Amino acid sequence: MRYDFECIACGARVDPEDRPAECPDCGGPLEVAFDAGALPDALPESDRTDLWRYASFLPAEEVSPVPMGEGWTPLADA
């Protein structure tokens, strides 16, 4: 899946191969931007309860997940 980084502040697009920490134009924070049509329609069946159950939606390629026991955190009234 092809993606870019997009600056939240100014909208500039940055190639992820450059591994930017911030927008080179204004110093603003970056978010992942990709073609929504390239996303899968649904999550694949999985018994995972951590972030990696969303791996097909993430711009991570050839990454070995390292779970830390997180997931399915219940919401509680405060």
N, CA, C and O atoms as a Tripos MOL2 file, in Angstrom:
@<TRIPOS>MOLECULE
protein
  312   311    78     0     0
PROTEIN
NO_CHARGES

@<TRIPOS>ATOM
      1 N           0.8500   -1.1640    0.0000 N.3       1 MET1
      2 CA          0.0000    0.0000    0.0000 C.3       1 MET1
      3 C           0.9050    1.2390    0.0000 C.2       1 MET1
      4 O           1.7760    1.3770    0.8590 O.2       1 MET1
      5 N           0.7000    2.1040   -0.9340 N.am      2 ARG2
      6 CA          1.4980    3.3310   -1.0410 C.3       2 ARG2
      7 C           0.9150    4.3950   -0.1230 C.2       2 ARG2
      8 O          -0.2980    4.5980   -0.0790 O.2       2 ARG2
      9 N           1.7800    5.0580    0.5950 N.am      3 TYR3
     10 CA          1.3390    6.1360    1.4780 C.3       3 TYR3
     11 C           2.3830    7.2300    1.5190 C.2       3 TYR3
     12 O           3.5310    7.0220    1.1260 O.2       3 TYR3
     13 N           1.9840    8.3900    1.9940 N.am      4 ASP4
     14 CA          2.8640    9.5360    2.2270 C.3       4 ASP4
     15 C           2.6120   10.0220    3.6410 C.2       4 ASP4
     16 O           1.6900    9.5610    4.3140 O.2       4 ASP4
     17 N           3.4250   10.9430    4.0790 N.am      5 PHE5
     18 CA          3.1420   11.6670    5.3090 C.3       5 PHE5
     19 C           2.5690   13.0230    4.9000 C.2       5 PHE5
     20 O           3.0360   13.6380    3.9410 O.2       5 PHE5
     21 N           1.5650   13.4790    5.6270 N.am      6 GLU6
     22 CA          0.9640   14.7760    5.3530 C.3       6 GLU6
     23 C           1.0200   15.6150    6.6170 C.2       6 GLU6
     24 O           0.6840   15.1430    7.7030 O.2       6 GLU6
     25 N           1.4450   16.8610    6.4700 N.am      7 CYS7
     26 CA          1.5480   17.7660    7.6000 C.3       7 CYS7
     27 C           0.1540   18.1830    8.0500 C.2       7 CYS7
     28 O          -0.6630   18.6120    7.2360 O.2       7 CYS7
     29 N          -0.1160   18.0580    9.3320 N.am      8 ILE8
     30 CA         -1.4100   18.4470    9.8850 C.3       8 ILE8
     31 C          -1.5710   19.9650    9.8420 C.2       8 ILE8
     32 O          -2.6890   20.4610    9.7000 O.2       8 ILE8
     33 N          -0.4800   20.7040    9.9630 N.am      9 ALA9
     34 CA         -0.5360   22.1680   10.0250 C.3       9 ALA9
     35 C          -0.6690   22.8260    8.6490 C.2       9 ALA9
     36 O          -1.5230   23.6920    8.4580 O.2       9 ALA9
     37 N           0.1720   22.4190    7.6860 N.am     10 CYS10
     38 CA          0.1800   23.1280    6.4010 C.3      10 CYS10
     39 C          -0.2580   22.2780    5.2140 C.2      10 CYS10
     40 O          -0.4480   22.8140    4.1220 O.2      10 CYS10
     41 N          -0.4240   20.9620    5.3960 N.am     11 GLY11
     42 CA         -0.8920   20.0950    4.3130 C.3      11 GLY11
     43 C           0.1810   19.6060    3.3640 C.2      11 GLY11
     44 O          -0.1330   18.9170    2.3930 O.2      11 GLY11
     45 N           1.4460   19.9430    3.6140 N.am     12 ALA12
     46 CA          2.5360   19.4880    2.7340 C.3      12 ALA12
     47 C           2.6410   17.9670    2.7860 C.2      12 ALA12
     48 O           2.4300   17.3530    3.8320 O.2      12 ALA12
     49 N           2.9730   17.3660    1.6350 N.am     13 ARG13
     50 CA          3.1760   15.9260    1.5590 C.3      13 ARG13
     51 C           4.6730   15.6400    1.5880 C.2      13 ARG13
     52 O           5.4650   16.3480    0.9660 O.2      13 ARG13
     53 N           5.0510   14.5880    2.3220 N.am     14 VAL14
     54 CA          6.4570   14.2280    2.4870 C.3      14 VAL14
     55 C           6.6050   12.7460    2.1940 C.2      14 VAL14
     56 O           5.7820   11.9440    2.6350 O.2      14 VAL14
     57 N           7.6350   12.3710    1.4600 N.am     15 ASP15
     58 CA          7.9170   10.9700    1.1520 C.3      15 ASP15
     59 C           8.3770   10.2550    2.4170 C.2      15 ASP15
     60 O           9.3070   10.7270    3.0720 O.2      15 ASP15
     61 N           7.7590    9.1290    2.7860 N.am     16 PRO16
     62 CA          8.1620    8.4250    3.9960 C.3      16 PRO16
     63 C           9.5780    7.8470    3.9160 C.2      16 PRO16
     64 O          10.1840    7.5520    4.9460 O.2      16 PRO16
     65 N          10.1060    7.6850    2.7060 N.am     17 GLU17
     66 CA         11.4820    7.1940    2.5640 C.3      17 GLU17
     67 C          12.4900    8.1740    3.1700 C.2      17 GLU17
     68 O          13.5980    7.7830    3.5350 O.2      17 GLU17
     69 N          12.0980    9.4610    3.2760 N.am     18 ASP18
     70 CA         12.9760   10.4640    3.8700 C.3      18 ASP18
     71 C          13.0310   10.3400    5.3950 C.2      18 ASP18
     72 O          13.8800   10.9560    6.0390 O.2      18 ASP18
     73 N          12.1240    9.5440    5.9700 N.am     19 ARG19
     74 CA         12.0260    9.3260    7.4180 C.3      19 ARG19
     75 C          11.9940   10.6450    8.2060 C.2      19 ARG19
     76 O          12.7990   10.8560    9.1120 O.2      19 ARG19
     77 N          11.0600   11.5200    7.8500 N.am     20 PRO20
     78 CA         11.0020   12.8180    8.5310 C.3      20 PRO20
     79 C          10.4250   12.7000    9.9370 C.2      20 PRO20
     80 O           9.5550   11.8650   10.1850 O.2      20 PRO20
     81 N          10.8960   13.5130   10.8370 N.am     21 ALA21
     82 CA         10.3490   13.5710   12.1910 C.3      21 ALA21
     83 C           9.2820   14.6490   12.2850 C.2      21 ALA21
     84 O           8.4080   14.6040   13.1510 O.2      21 ALA21
     85 N           9.3670   15.6200   11.3820 N.am     22 GLU22
     86 CA          8.4020   16.7250   11.3500 C.3      22 GLU22
     87 C           8.3500   17.2610    9.9290 C.2      22 GLU22
     88 O           9.1530   16.8680    9.0820 O.2      22 GLU22
     89 N           7.4070   18.1560    9.6660 N.am     23 CYS23
     90 CA          7.2610   18.7410    8.3450 C.3      23 CYS23
     91 C           8.4970   19.5840    8.0120 C.2      23 CYS23
     92 O           8.8800   20.4510    8.7970 O.2      23 CYS23
     93 N           9.1210   19.3370    6.8590 N.am     24 PRO24
     94 CA         10.2910   20.1340    6.4920 C.3      24 PRO24
     95 C           9.9350   21.5760    6.1300 C.2      24 PRO24
     96 O          10.8090   22.4430    6.1360 O.2      24 PRO24
     97 N           8.6550   21.8470    5.8140 N.am     25 ASP25
     98 CA          8.2490   23.2040    5.4350 C.3      25 ASP25
     99 C           7.9530   24.0820    6.6450 C.2      25 ASP25
    100 O           8.3960   25.2290    6.7060 O.2      25 ASP25
    101 N           7.1890   23.5350    7.6280 N.am     26 CYS26
    102 CA          6.7590   24.3860    8.7420 C.3      26 CYS26
    103 C           7.0860   23.8130   10.1180 C.2      26 CYS26
    104 O           6.8590   24.4770   11.1290 O.2      26 CYS26
    105 N           7.6170   22.5830   10.1730 N.am     27 GLY27
    106 CA          7.9470   21.9780   11.4670 C.3      27 GLY27
    107 C           6.7570   21.3450   12.1630 C.2      27 GLY27
    108 O           6.8700   20.9070   13.3070 O.2      27 GLY27
    109 N           5.6070   21.2910   11.4800 N.am     28 GLY28
    110 CA          4.3930   20.7300   12.0670 C.3      28 GLY28
    111 C           4.4260   19.2090   12.1540 C.2      28 GLY28
    112 O           5.3020   18.5670   11.5740 O.2      28 GLY28
    113 N           3.4630   18.6300   12.8840 N.am     29 PRO29
    114 CA          3.3950   17.1690   13.0190 C.3      29 PRO29
    115 C           2.8730   16.5220   11.7350 C.2      29 PRO29
    116 O           2.1060   17.1250   10.9850 O.2      29 PRO29
    117 N           3.3000   15.2960   11.5030 N.am     30 LEU30
    118 CA          2.9130   14.5580   10.3050 C.3      30 LEU30
    119 C           1.9610   13.4240   10.6630 C.2      30 LEU30
    120 O           2.0250   12.8630   11.7570 O.2      30 LEU30
    121 N           1.0690   13.0940    9.7130 N.am     31 GLU31
    122 CA          0.2130   11.9230    9.8590 C.3      31 GLU31
    123 C           0.2970   11.1130    8.5770 C.2      31 GLU31
    124 O           0.6950   11.6350    7.5360 O.2      31 GLU31
    125 N          -0.0720    9.8530    8.6440 N.am     32 VAL32
    126 CA         -0.0470    8.9930    7.4720 C.3      32 VAL32
    127 C          -1.2250    9.3550    6.5770 C.2      32 VAL32
    128 O          -2.3550    9.4800    7.0480 O.2      32 VAL32
    129 N          -0.9550    9.5210    5.2910 N.am     33 ALA33
    130 CA         -2.0020    9.8260    4.3180 C.3      33 ALA33
    131 C          -1.8970    8.8130    3.1810 C.2      33 ALA33
    132 O          -0.8240    8.6230    2.6070 O.2      33 ALA33
    133 N          -3.0150    8.1640    2.8590 N.am     34 PHE34
    134 CA         -3.0170    7.1860    1.7870 C.3      34 PHE34
    135 C          -4.3760    7.1750    1.1210 C.2      34 PHE34
    136 O          -5.3310    7.7570    1.6350 O.2      34 PHE34
    137 N          -4.4650    6.5200   -0.0100 N.am     35 ASP35
    138 CA         -5.7020    6.4270   -0.7610 C.3      35 ASP35
    139 C          -6.6630    5.5030   -0.0210 C.2      35 ASP35
    140 O          -6.3780    4.3170    0.1480 O.2      35 ASP35
    141 N          -7.7970    6.0360    0.4190 N.am     36 ALA36
    142 CA         -8.7620    5.2350    1.1660 C.3      36 ALA36
    143 C          -9.2770    4.0670    0.3390 C.2      36 ALA36
    144 O          -9.6790    3.0480    0.9010 O.2      36 ALA36
    145 N          -9.2730    4.1940   -0.9730 N.am     37 GLY37
    146 CA         -9.7100    3.0950   -1.8380 C.3      37 GLY37
    147 C          -8.7680    1.9080   -1.8100 C.2      37 GLY37
    148 O          -9.1360    0.8130   -2.2360 O.2      37 GLY37
    149 N          -7.5560    2.1090   -1.3140 N.am     38 ALA38
    150 CA         -6.5780    1.0300   -1.2520 C.3      38 ALA38
    151 C          -6.7200    0.2000    0.0220 C.2      38 ALA38
    152 O          -6.0720   -0.8370    0.1610 O.2      38 ALA38
    153 N          -7.5610    0.6500    0.9490 N.am     39 LEU39
    154 CA         -7.7550   -0.0780    2.2030 C.3      39 LEU39
    155 C          -8.6270   -1.3100    2.0000 C.2      39 LEU39
    156 O          -9.4930   -1.3200    1.1250 O.2      39 LEU39
    157 N          -8.4040   -2.3450    2.8010 N.am     40 PRO40
    158 CA         -9.2980   -3.4970    2.7460 C.3      40 PRO40
    159 C         -10.6940   -3.0920    3.2320 C.2      40 PRO40
    160 O         -10.8330   -2.1490    4.0110 O.2      40 PRO40
    161 N         -11.7100   -3.7960    2.7760 N.am     41 ASP41
    162 CA        -13.0860   -3.4880    3.1600 C.3      41 ASP41
    163 C         -13.3920   -3.8640    4.6070 C.2      41 ASP41
    164 O         -14.2260   -3.2280    5.2510 O.2      41 ASP41
    165 N         -12.7290   -4.8830    5.1130 N.am     42 ALA42
    166 CA        -13.0110   -5.3470    6.4690 C.3      42 ALA42
    167 C         -11.7460   -5.9340    7.0800 C.2      42 ALA42
    168 O         -10.7950   -6.2760    6.3770 O.2      42 ALA42
    169 N         -11.7560   -6.0390    8.3840 N.am     43 LEU43
    170 CA        -10.6390   -6.6780    9.0670 C.3      43 LEU43
    171 C         -10.6460   -8.1650    8.7970 C.2      43 LEU43
    172 O         -11.7120   -8.7800    8.7750 O.2      43 LEU43
    173 N          -9.4760   -8.7600    8.5900 N.am     44 PRO44
    174 CA         -9.4400  -10.2080    8.4440 C.3      44 PRO44
    175 C          -9.7400  -10.8590    9.7950 C.2      44 PRO44
    176 O          -9.5060  -10.2580   10.8440 O.2      44 PRO44
    177 N         -10.2490  -12.0690    9.7650 N.am     45 GLU45
    178 CA        -10.5110  -12.7920   11.0070 C.3      45 GLU45
    179 C          -9.1890  -12.9880   11.7530 C.2      45 GLU45
    180 O          -8.1830  -13.3860   11.1660 O.2      45 GLU45
    181 N          -9.2120  -12.7030   13.0410 N.am     46 SER46
    182 CA         -8.0000  -12.8200   13.8420 C.3      46 SER46
    183 C          -8.3570  -13.0140   15.2980 C.2      46 SER46
    184 O          -9.3620  -12.4900   15.7790 O.2      46 SER46
    185 N          -7.5340  -13.7630   15.9940 N.am     47 ASP47
    186 CA         -7.6920  -13.9400   17.4300 C.3      47 ASP47
    187 C          -6.8660  -12.9250   18.1990 C.2      47 ASP47
    188 O          -6.8570  -12.9430   19.4300 O.2      47 ASP47
    189 N          -6.1780  -12.0480   17.4990 N.am     48 ARG48
    190 CA         -5.3270  -11.0510   18.1570 C.3      48 ARG48
    191 C          -6.1800  -10.0370   18.8870 C.2      48 ARG48
    192 O          -7.2770   -9.7060   18.4370 O.2      48 ARG48
    193 N          -5.6890   -9.5420   20.0090 N.am     49 THR49
    194 CA         -6.3890   -8.5000   20.7560 C.3      49 THR49
    195 C          -5.5600   -7.2270   20.8490 C.2      49 THR49
    196 O          -5.9560   -6.2730   21.5190 O.2      49 THR49
    197 N          -4.4090   -7.2070   20.1790 N.am     50 ASP50
    198 CA         -3.5290   -6.0430   20.2480 C.3      50 ASP50
    199 C          -3.6410   -5.2150   18.9720 C.2      50 ASP50
    200 O          -4.4570   -5.5080   18.0970 O.2      50 ASP50
    201 N          -2.8250   -4.1960   18.8780 N.am     51 LEU51
    202 CA         -2.8220   -3.3000   17.7290 C.3      51 LEU51
    203 C          -2.6440   -4.0420   16.4100 C.2      51 LEU51
    204 O          -3.1510   -3.5950   15.3810 O.2      51 LEU51
    205 N          -1.9420   -5.1530   16.4210 N.am     52 TRP52
    206 CA         -1.6040   -5.8470   15.1880 C.3      52 TRP52
    207 C          -2.7920   -6.5260   14.5310 C.2      52 TRP52
    208 O          -2.6530   -7.0570   13.4290 O.2      52 TRP52
    209 N          -3.9700   -6.5290   15.1780 N.am     53 ARG53
    210 CA         -5.1600   -7.0340   14.4840 C.3      53 ARG53
    211 C          -5.5240   -6.0880   13.3370 C.2      53 ARG53
    212 O          -6.2780   -6.4650   12.4390 O.2      53 ARG53
    213 N          -4.9940   -4.8670   13.3640 N.am     54 TYR54
    214 CA         -5.2330   -3.8790   12.3110 C.3      54 TYR54
    215 C          -4.0780   -3.8060   11.3140 C.2      54 TYR54
    216 O          -3.9950   -2.8360   10.5600 O.2      54 TYR54
    217 N          -3.2060   -4.7740   11.2850 N.am     55 ALA55
    218 CA         -1.9980   -4.7240   10.4540 C.3      55 ALA55
    219 C          -2.2990   -4.4620    8.9860 C.2      55 ALA55
    220 O          -1.5360   -3.7610    8.3220 O.2      55 ALA55
    221 N          -3.3970   -5.0090    8.4610 N.am     56 SER56
    222 CA         -3.6970   -4.8030    7.0420 C.3      56 SER56
    223 C          -4.0970   -3.3600    6.7470 C.2      56 SER56
    224 O          -4.1090   -2.9600    5.5820 O.2      56 SER56
    225 N          -4.4260   -2.5680    7.7680 N.am     57 PHE57
    226 CA         -4.7650   -1.1660    7.5950 C.3      57 PHE57
    227 C          -3.5740   -0.2500    7.8650 C.2      57 PHE57
    228 O          -3.6530    0.9460    7.5850 O.2      57 PHE57
    229 N          -2.4860   -0.7710    8.3930 N.am     58 LEU58
    230 CA         -1.3520    0.0480    8.8050 C.3      58 LEU58
    231 C          -0.2840    0.1100    7.7090 C.2      58 LEU58
    232 O          -0.1160   -0.8450    6.9510 O.2      58 LEU58
    233 N           0.4280    1.2190    7.6260 N.am     59 PRO59
    234 CA          1.4940    1.3390    6.6280 C.3      59 PRO59
    235 C           2.7920    0.7090    7.1370 C.2      59 PRO59
    236 O           3.8480    1.3410    7.1230 O.2      59 PRO59
    237 N           2.7000   -0.5300    7.5780 N.am     60 ALA60
    238 CA          3.8740   -1.2420    8.0830 C.3      60 ALA60
    239 C           4.0740   -2.4720    7.2130 C.2      60 ALA60
    240 O           3.1570   -3.2760    7.0430 O.2      60 ALA60
    241 N           5.2410   -2.6140    6.6760 N.am     61 GLU61
    242 CA          5.5390   -3.7360    5.8030 C.3      61 GLU61
    243 C           6.6620   -4.5520    6.4060 C.2      61 GLU61
    244 O           7.6770   -4.0080    6.8430 O.2      61 GLU61
    245 N           6.4760   -5.8450    6.4250 N.am     62 GLU62
    246 CA          7.4880   -6.7740    6.9080 C.3      62 GLU62
    247 C           7.9670   -6.4160    8.3120 C.2      62 GLU62
    248 O           9.1670   -6.3340    8.5710 O.2      62 GLU62
    249 N           7.0190   -6.2060    9.2000 N.am     63 VAL63
    250 CA          7.3270   -5.9050   10.5880 C.3      63 VAL63
    251 C           6.9050   -7.0850   11.4330 C.2      63 VAL63
    252 O           5.8100   -7.6170   11.2540 O.2      63 VAL63
    253 N           7.7530   -7.5000   12.3450 N.am     64 SER64
    254 CA          7.3950   -8.5750   13.2550 C.3      64 SER64
    255 C           6.7560   -7.9660   14.4940 C.2      64 SER64
    256 O           7.4150   -7.2300   15.2300 O.2      64 SER64
    257 N           5.4730   -8.2640   14.7360 N.am     65 PRO65
    258 CA          4.7970   -7.6840   15.9000 C.3      65 PRO65
    259 C           5.4390   -8.1220   17.2110 C.2      65 PRO65
    260 O           5.8680   -9.2670   17.3510 O.2      65 PRO65
    261 N           5.5010   -7.2090   18.1580 N.am     66 VAL66
    262 CA          6.0050   -7.5080   19.4940 C.3      66 VAL66
    263 C           4.8980   -7.1180   20.4760 C.2      66 VAL66
    264 O           4.8790   -5.9920   20.9720 O.2      66 VAL66
    265 N           3.9750   -8.0490   20.7600 N.am     67 PRO67
    266 CA          2.8890   -7.7110   21.6730 C.3      67 PRO67
    267 C           3.3830   -7.6170   23.1140 C.2      67 PRO67
    268 O           4.3420   -8.2810   23.5070 O.2      67 PRO67
    269 N           2.7040   -6.7790   23.8840 N.am     68 MET68
    270 CA          3.0720   -6.6050   25.2870 C.3      68 MET68
    271 C           1.8840   -6.8930   26.2080 C.2      68 MET68
    272 O           1.8170   -6.3830   27.3260 O.2      68 MET68
    273 N           0.9370   -7.7240   25.7200 N.am     69 GLY69
    274 CA         -0.1860   -8.0880   26.5390 C.3      69 GLY69
    275 C          -1.3060   -7.0600   26.5580 C.2      69 GLY69
    276 O          -2.2570   -7.1920   27.3280 O.2      69 GLY69
    277 N          -1.2010   -6.0320   25.7130 N.am     70 GLU70
    278 CA         -2.2160   -4.9880   25.6950 C.3      70 GLU70
    279 C          -3.4290   -5.4540   24.8890 C.2      70 GLU70
    280 O          -3.3670   -6.4640   24.1880 O.2      70 GLU70
    281 N          -4.5000   -4.7290   24.9940 N.am     71 GLY71
    282 CA         -5.6570   -5.0030   24.1600 C.3      71 GLY71
    283 C          -6.9260   -5.2200   24.9310 C.2      71 GLY71
    284 O          -6.9170   -5.6450   26.0860 O.2      71 GLY71
    285 N          -8.0310   -4.9160   24.2620 N.am     72 TRP72
    286 CA         -9.3740   -5.0810   24.8110 C.3      72 TRP72
    287 C          -9.5190   -4.4460   26.1750 C.2      72 TRP72
    288 O         -10.1550   -5.0140   27.0620 O.2      72 TRP72
    289 N          -8.9360   -3.2780   26.3510 N.am     73 THR73
    290 CA         -9.0190   -2.5630   27.6150 C.3      73 THR73
    291 C         -10.4570   -2.1190   27.8340 C.2      73 THR73
    292 O         -11.0160   -1.4200   26.9890 O.2      73 THR73
    293 N         -11.0680   -2.5070   28.9470 N.am     74 PRO74
    294 CA        -12.4610   -2.1160   29.1750 C.3      74 PRO74
    295 C         -12.5780   -0.6410   29.5770 C.2      74 PRO74
    296 O         -11.6610   -0.0740   30.1720 O.2      74 PRO74
    297 N         -13.7010   -0.0420   29.2480 N.am     75 LEU75
    298 CA        -13.9750    1.3190   29.6800 C.3      75 LEU75
    299 C         -14.6900    1.2440   31.0260 C.2      75 LEU75
    300 O         -15.5450    0.3830   31.2370 O.2      75 LEU75
    301 N         -14.3400    2.1350   31.9190 N.am     76 ALA76
    302 CA        -14.9550    2.1370   33.2480 C.3      76 ALA76
    303 C         -15.3890    3.5530   33.5930 C.2      76 ALA76
    304 O         -14.7040    4.5200   33.2610 O.2      76 ALA76
    305 N         -16.5260    3.6680   34.2590 N.am     77 ASP77
    306 CA        -16.9770    4.9850   34.7100 C.3      77 ASP77
    307 C         -16.0000    5.5380   35.7300 C.2      77 ASP77
    308 O         -15.5210    4.8180   36.6060 O.2      77 ASP77
    309 N         -15.7130    6.8250   35.6040 N.am     78 ALA78
    310 CA        -14.7820    7.4510   36.5460 C.3      78 ALA78
    311 C         -15.5540    8.2470   37.5830 C.2      78 ALA78
    312 O         -14.9530    8.8530   38.4700 O.2      78 ALA78
@<TRIPOS>BOND
     1     1     2 1
     2     2     3 1
     3     3     4 2
     4     3     5 am
     5     5     6 1
     6     6     7 1
     7     7     8 2
     8     7     9 am
     9     9    10 1
    10    10    11 1
    11    11    12 2
    12    11    13 am
    13    13    14 1
    14    14    15 1
    15    15    16 2
    16    15    17 am
    17    17    18 1
    18    18    19 1
    19    19    20 2
    20    19    21 am
    21    21    22 1
    22    22    23 1
    23    23    24 2
    24    23    25 am
    25    25    26 1
    26    26    27 1
    27    27    28 2
    28    27    29 am
    29    29    30 1
    30    30    31 1
    31    31    32 2
    32    31    33 am
    33    33    34 1
    34    34    35 1
    35    35    36 2
    36    35    37 am
    37    37    38 1
    38    38    39 1
    39    39    40 2
    40    39    41 am
    41    41    42 1
    42    42    43 1
    43    43    44 2
    44    43    45 am
    45    45    46 1
    46    46    47 1
    47    47    48 2
    48    47    49 am
    49    49    50 1
    50    50    51 1
    51    51    52 2
    52    51    53 am
    53    53    54 1
    54    54    55 1
    55    55    56 2
    56    55    57 am
    57    57    58 1
    58    58    59 1
    59    59    60 2
    60    59    61 am
    61    61    62 1
    62    62    63 1
    63    63    64 2
    64    63    65 am
    65    65    66 1
    66    66    67 1
    67    67    68 2
    68    67    69 am
    69    69    70 1
    70    70    71 1
    71    71    72 2
    72    71    73 am
    73    73    74 1
    74    74    75 1
    75    75    76 2
    76    75    77 am
    77    77    78 1
    78    78    79 1
    79    79    80 2
    80    79    81 am
    81    81    82 1
    82    82    83 1
    83    83    84 2
    84    83    85 am
    85    85    86 1
    86    86    87 1
    87    87    88 2
    88    87    89 am
    89    89    90 1
    90    90    91 1
    91    91    92 2
    92    91    93 am
    93    93    94 1
    94    94    95 1
    95    95    96 2
    96    95    97 am
    97    97    98 1
    98    98    99 1
    99    99   100 2
   100    99   101 am
   101   101   102 1
   102   102   103 1
   103   103   104 2
   104   103   105 am
   105   105   106 1
   106   106   107 1
   107   107   108 2
   108   107   109 am
   109   109   110 1
   110   110   111 1
   111   111   112 2
   112   111   113 am
   113   113   114 1
   114   114   115 1
   115   115   116 2
   116   115   117 am
   117   117   118 1
   118   118   119 1
   119   119   120 2
   120   119   121 am
   121   121   122 1
   122   122   123 1
   123   123   124 2
   124   123   125 am
   125   125   126 1
   126   126   127 1
   127   127   128 2
   128   127   129 am
   129   129   130 1
   130   130   131 1
   131   131   132 2
   132   131   133 am
   133   133   134 1
   134   134   135 1
   135   135   136 2
   136   135   137 am
   137   137   138 1
   138   138   139 1
   139   139   140 2
   140   139   141 am
   141   141   142 1
   142   142   143 1
   143   143   144 2
   144   143   145 am
   145   145   146 1
   146   146   147 1
   147   147   148 2
   148   147   149 am
   149   149   150 1
   150   150   151 1
   151   151   152 2
   152   151   153 am
   153   153   154 1
   154   154   155 1
   155   155   156 2
   156   155   157 am
   157   157   158 1
   158   158   159 1
   159   159   160 2
   160   159   161 am
   161   161   162 1
   162   162   163 1
   163   163   164 2
   164   163   165 am
   165   165   166 1
   166   166   167 1
   167   167   168 2
   168   167   169 am
   169   169   170 1
   170   170   171 1
   171   171   172 2
   172   171   173 am
   173   173   174 1
   174   174   175 1
   175   175   176 2
   176   175   177 am
   177   177   178 1
   178   178   179 1
   179   179   180 2
   180   179   181 am
   181   181   182 1
   182   182   183 1
   183   183   184 2
   184   183   185 am
   185   185   186 1
   186   186   187 1
   187   187   188 2
   188   187   189 am
   189   189   190 1
   190   190   191 1
   191   191   192 2
   192   191   193 am
   193   193   194 1
   194   194   195 1
   195   195   196 2
   196   195   197 am
   197   197   198 1
   198   198   199 1
   199   199   200 2
   200   199   201 am
   201   201   202 1
   202   202   203 1
   203   203   204 2
   204   203   205 am
   205   205   206 1
   206   206   207 1
   207   207   208 2
   208   207   209 am
   209   209   210 1
   210   210   211 1
   211   211   212 2
   212   211   213 am
   213   213   214 1
   214   214   215 1
   215   215   216 2
   216   215   217 am
   217   217   218 1
   218   218   219 1
   219   219   220 2
   220   219   221 am
   221   221   222 1
   222   222   223 1
   223   223   224 2
   224   223   225 am
   225   225   226 1
   226   226   227 1
   227   227   228 2
   228   227   229 am
   229   229   230 1
   230   230   231 1
   231   231   232 2
   232   231   233 am
   233   233   234 1
   234   234   235 1
   235   235   236 2
   236   235   237 am
   237   237   238 1
   238   238   239 1
   239   239   240 2
   240   239   241 am
   241   241   242 1
   242   242   243 1
   243   243   244 2
   244   243   245 am
   245   245   246 1
   246   246   247 1
   247   247   248 2
   248   247   249 am
   249   249   250 1
   250   250   251 1
   251   251   252 2
   252   251   253 am
   253   253   254 1
   254   254   255 1
   255   255   256 2
   256   255   257 am
   257   257   258 1
   258   258   259 1
   259   259   260 2
   260   259   261 am
   261   261   262 1
   262   262   263 1
   263   263   264 2
   264   263   265 am
   265   265   266 1
   266   266   267 1
   267   267   268 2
   268   267   269 am
   269   269   270 1
   270   270   271 1
   271   271   272 2
   272   271   273 am
   273   273   274 1
   274   274   275 1
   275   275   276 2
   276   275   277 am
   277   277   278 1
   278   278   279 1
   279   279   280 2
   280   279   281 am
   281   281   282 1
   282   282   283 1
   283   283   284 2
   284   283   285 am
   285   285   286 1
   286   286   287 1
   287   287   288 2
   288   287   289 am
   289   289   290 1
   290   290   291 1
   291   291   292 2
   292   291   293 am
   293   293   294 1
   294   294   295 1
   295   295   296 2
   296   295   297 am
   297   297   298 1
   298   298   299 1
   299   299   300 2
   300   299   301 am
   301   301   302 1
   302   302   303 1
   303   303   304 2
   304   303   305 am
   305   305   306 1
   306   306   307 1
   307   307   308 2
   308   307   309 am
   309   309   310 1
   310   310   311 1
   311   311   312 2
@<TRIPOS>SUBSTRUCTURE
     1 MET1         2 RESIDUE 1 A MET
     2 ARG2         6 RESIDUE 1 A ARG
     3 TYR3        10 RESIDUE 1 A TYR
     4 ASP4        14 RESIDUE 1 A ASP
     5 PHE5        18 RESIDUE 1 A PHE
     6 GLU6        22 RESIDUE 1 A GLU
     7 CYS7        26 RESIDUE 1 A CYS
     8 ILE8        30 RESIDUE 1 A ILE
     9 ALA9        34 RESIDUE 1 A ALA
    10 CYS10       38 RESIDUE 1 A CYS
    11 GLY11       42 RESIDUE 1 A GLY
    12 ALA12       46 RESIDUE 1 A ALA
    13 ARG13       50 RESIDUE 1 A ARG
    14 VAL14       54 RESIDUE 1 A VAL
    15 ASP15       58 RESIDUE 1 A ASP
    16 PRO16       62 RESIDUE 1 A PRO
    17 GLU17       66 RESIDUE 1 A GLU
    18 ASP18       70 RESIDUE 1 A ASP
    19 ARG19       74 RESIDUE 1 A ARG
    20 PRO20       78 RESIDUE 1 A PRO
    21 ALA21       82 RESIDUE 1 A ALA
    22 GLU22       86 RESIDUE 1 A GLU
    23 CYS23       90 RESIDUE 1 A CYS
    24 PRO24       94 RESIDUE 1 A PRO
    25 ASP25       98 RESIDUE 1 A ASP
    26 CYS26      102 RESIDUE 1 A CYS
    27 GLY27      106 RESIDUE 1 A GLY
    28 GLY28      110 RESIDUE 1 A GLY
    29 PRO29      114 RESIDUE 1 A PRO
    30 LEU30      118 RESIDUE 1 A LEU
    31 GLU31      122 RESIDUE 1 A GLU
    32 VAL32      126 RESIDUE 1 A VAL
    33 ALA33      130 RESIDUE 1 A ALA
    34 PHE34      134 RESIDUE 1 A PHE
    35 ASP35      138 RESIDUE 1 A ASP
    36 ALA36      142 RESIDUE 1 A ALA
    37 GLY37      146 RESIDUE 1 A GLY
    38 ALA38      150 RESIDUE 1 A ALA
    39 LEU39      154 RESIDUE 1 A LEU
    40 PRO40      158 RESIDUE 1 A PRO
    41 ASP41      162 RESIDUE 1 A ASP
    42 ALA42      166 RESIDUE 1 A ALA
    43 LEU43      170 RESIDUE 1 A LEU
    44 PRO44      174 RESIDUE 1 A PRO
    45 GLU45      178 RESIDUE 1 A GLU
    46 SER46      182 RESIDUE 1 A SER
    47 ASP47      186 RESIDUE 1 A ASP
    48 ARG48      190 RESIDUE 1 A ARG
    49 THR49      194 RESIDUE 1 A THR
    50 ASP50      198 RESIDUE 1 A ASP
    51 LEU51      202 RESIDUE 1 A LEU
    52 TRP52      206 RESIDUE 1 A TRP
    53 ARG53      210 RESIDUE 1 A ARG
    54 TYR54      214 RESIDUE 1 A TYR
    55 ALA55      218 RESIDUE 1 A ALA
    56 SER56      222 RESIDUE 1 A SER
    57 PHE57      226 RESIDUE 1 A PHE
    58 LEU58      230 RESIDUE 1 A LEU
    59 PRO59      234 RESIDUE 1 A PRO
    60 ALA60      238 RESIDUE 1 A ALA
    61 GLU61      242 RESIDUE 1 A GLU
    62 GLU62      246 RESIDUE 1 A GLU
    63 VAL63      250 RESIDUE 1 A VAL
    64 SER64      254 RESIDUE 1 A SER
    65 PRO65      258 RESIDUE 1 A PRO
    66 VAL66      262 RESIDUE 1 A VAL
    67 PRO67      266 RESIDUE 1 A PRO
    68 MET68      270 RESIDUE 1 A MET
    69 GLY69      274 RESIDUE 1 A GLY
    70 GLU70      278 RESIDUE 1 A GLU
    71 GLY71      282 RESIDUE 1 A GLY
    72 TRP72      286 RESIDUE 1 A TRP
    73 THR73      290 RESIDUE 1 A THR
    74 PRO74      294 RESIDUE 1 A PRO
    75 LEU75      298 RESIDUE 1 A LEU
    76 ALA76      302 RESIDUE 1 A ALA
    77 ASP77      306 RESIDUE 1 A ASP
    78 ALA78      310 RESIDUE 1 A ALA
